[in-house]
Amino acid sequence: MKTITQKVRDRVLRTLLPPPFETDHWEYSGVSLMETQDVPCKDLISLALQAAECATSIDISEISGRMPKRDRYCEIWPGQHYKLLAGLLAILRPHLVIEIGTYSGLSTLTLRQYLPPDGRLVTFDIIPWDRIPGTIFKQSDFDNEALKQTIADLSQSSIVKEHADLLRQADFIFVDAAKDGKMEWRLLNNFKAIGLKEGALLCFDEIRLWNMLAVWKSIPYPKMDVTSLGHYTGTGLVLIDR
Ligand SMILES: C[S@@+](CC[C@H](N)C(=O)[O-])C[C@H]1O[C@@H](n2cnc3c(N)ncnc32)[C@H](O)[C@@H]1O
């Protein structure tokens, strides 16, 4: 959700620097020098390639089928990140997946579908799923232990401490929350304070949005921008290596 300042900034930019082609969705971003410390490690390159290969044969039709026909954008790949998320889970087979930003359920249900048989997914949001207009969840999605929603604001350090034991066990964390230029900074600081599991993989959505550029650049772990294999607004992978 954009703040009023961001909306004003976008309006001014659109006047001064209008999109150079017709499109239904346009965001301002930027490019910068790829420095030595930004070059991804071999493990991340290999994982991204394997996940992309896997994504070519991922079937999320049960999930997209819950959307009206005109809105089945989650099937677009590359361009959308859902099939890449599924591919990552199929390769990594994580026991515990954490999602930050449930919203209407598209990524949650994709992650759940590709959990290993003993896997568990806890999805965090500040708004309960049944208060989101157009949610694609059914009550029965939460009937077994594999999926749970927790209502909590993980930008608050005290809240992250409350959930520290769970977060430290996570093998895969998908971060798709506010992107307001504040929340993700706080989240990363909170993760640093509790310490995540070594070897955990974080996947950040929309890293190429203006508000996310500096956050992404600042992440001090091995990382890889996999936008061309994921979401057109940016997808980034981060490996917690210490
Ligand atoms: C872009 S939507 C998530 C979309 C979803 N992951 C998908 O792909 O279908 C962002 C969500 O993040 C939630 N959010 C915003 N700030 C948050 C916070 N501090 N902690 C947890 N969730 C937050 C919003 O309520 C919203 O539902």
Ligand as a Chemical Component Dictionary entry (heavy atoms), coordinates in Angstrom:
data_LIG
# 
_chem_comp.id                   LIG 
_chem_comp.type                 NON-POLYMER 
_chem_comp.pdbx_formal_charge   0 
_chem_comp.three_letter_code    LIG 
# 
loop_
_chem_comp_atom.comp_id 
_chem_comp_atom.atom_id 
_chem_comp_atom.alt_atom_id 
_chem_comp_atom.type_symbol 
_chem_comp_atom.charge 
_chem_comp_atom.model_Cartn_x 
_chem_comp_atom.model_Cartn_y 
_chem_comp_atom.model_Cartn_z 
_chem_comp_atom.pdbx_ordinal 
LIG C1  C1  C 0  1.345  -7.523  -1.366 1  
LIG S1  S1  S 1  0.354  -8.138  -0.096 2  
LIG C2  C2  C 0  0.851  -9.836  -0.008 3  
LIG C3  C3  C 0  0.458  -10.602 -1.224 4  
LIG C4  C4  C 0  0.602  -12.111 -1.098 5  
LIG N1  N1  N 0  1.898  -12.507 -0.577 6  
LIG C5  C5  C 0  0.388  -12.760 -2.457 7  
LIG O1  O1  O 0  1.348  -12.945 -3.231 8  
LIG O2  O2  O -1 -0.747 -13.093 -2.759 9  
LIG C6  C6  C 0  1.080  -7.458  1.339  10 
LIG C7  C7  C 0  0.464  -7.907  2.640  11 
LIG O3  O3  O 0  1.386  -7.565  3.682  12 
LIG C8  C8  C 0  0.644  -7.250  4.836  13 
LIG N2  N2  N 0  1.495  -6.467  5.751  14 
LIG C9  C9  C 0  1.776  -5.157  5.702  15 
LIG N3  N3  N 0  2.570  -4.811  6.735  16 
LIG C10 C10 C 0  2.789  -5.942  7.436  17 
LIG C11 C11 C 0  3.514  -6.246  8.631  18 
LIG N4  N4  N 0  4.165  -5.280  9.281  19 
LIG N5  N5  N 0  3.540  -7.512  9.109  20 
LIG C12 C12 C 0  2.863  -8.489  8.432  21 
LIG N6  N6  N 0  2.148  -8.266  7.311  22 
LIG C13 C13 C 0  2.102  -7.016  6.821  23 
LIG C14 C14 C 0  -0.541 -6.466  4.278  24 
LIG O4  O4  O 0  -1.599 -6.446  5.215  25 
LIG C15 C15 C 0  -0.854 -7.256  3.000  26 
LIG O5  O5  O 0  -1.850 -8.229  3.227  27 
# 
loop_
_chem_comp_bond.comp_id 
_chem_comp_bond.atom_id_1 
_chem_comp_bond.atom_id_2 
_chem_comp_bond.value_order 
_chem_comp_bond.pdbx_ordinal 
LIG C1  S1  SING 1  
LIG S1  C2  SING 2  
LIG S1  C6  SING 3  
LIG C2  C3  SING 4  
LIG C3  C4  SING 5  
LIG C4  N1  SING 6  
LIG C4  C5  SING 7  
LIG C5  O1  DOUB 8  
LIG C5  O2  SING 9  
LIG C6  C7  SING 10 
LIG C7  O3  SING 11 
LIG C7  C15 SING 12 
LIG O3  C8  SING 13 
LIG C8  N2  SING 14 
LIG C8  C14 SING 15 
LIG N2  C9  SING 16 
LIG N2  C13 SING 17 
LIG C9  N3  DOUB 18 
LIG N3  C10 SING 19 
LIG C10 C11 SING 20 
LIG C10 C13 DOUB 21 
LIG C11 N4  SING 22 
LIG C11 N5  DOUB 23 
LIG N5  C12 SING 24 
LIG C12 N6  DOUB 25 
LIG N6  C13 SING 26 
LIG C14 O4  SING 27 
LIG C14 C15 SING 28 
LIG C15 O5  SING 29 
# 
